[in-house]
Amino acid sequence: MIDVKLIRSDIKGISARLALRGYTLDTARLDELEARRKAVQVKTQALQSERNTKSKAIGKAKASGGDVAALMDEVASLGEALKQSEHELGVIQQALDEMLMDIPNLPHESVPPGSEEADNVEVRRWGEPPTFEFEPKDHVDLGGALGMLDFETAAKLTGSRFSMLTGPLARLHRALIQFMLDLHI
């Protein structure tokens, strides 16, 4: 989740950076929730302060032997108003948190705008790509042809872009995991 302080301080800049990712930030809704949160929070704090002041007055009145029934009634009514205000603040804060949780991470300032892989910029290259005397196949083609990667079953179980390892490849994967666990634990 993006820091709410950052969003509060530069909502237009955040919105512009998110637009580079193709995300439209609902700034009007965010501003409206923030304004409501601030107003209810100020109201809640004022009620708490007033209740504390009245509670101290009850203590002083009891010490001096005065009548505290009227003050007790006021504190009780303040308590109900405070509960309602705290509940309202909680509802607003929950709506704000849900909205903030849906906001994706911000791209770095150096990231060029674009929505496709072709829009990416190569920053540096390490070494030279190898050349082969044959047409290389990627792991998807090799795993599918050897019967060690099952994309159709995985897509039915979890959705697209997942694969299920089978046979020797699944055992190799498990062996590597176990090796790492044995080595580092």
CORGI-V463329 format. One line per field, one symbol per residue. phi: phi as a letter, one per 30 degrees, with the letter a starting at -180 (. if undefined). A space follows every 50 residues. Layout:
# CORGI-V463329
phi=???
This chain:
# CORGI-V463329
phi=.ddddddddbdddddddddddiccdddddddddddddddddddddddddd ddddddddddddddiddcdddddddddddddddddddddddddddddddd ddddddddeddddlbbddddcddabcicddcbdbddcdddddddddicbc dddddddbjdibbcdbidddddedddddeddddcc
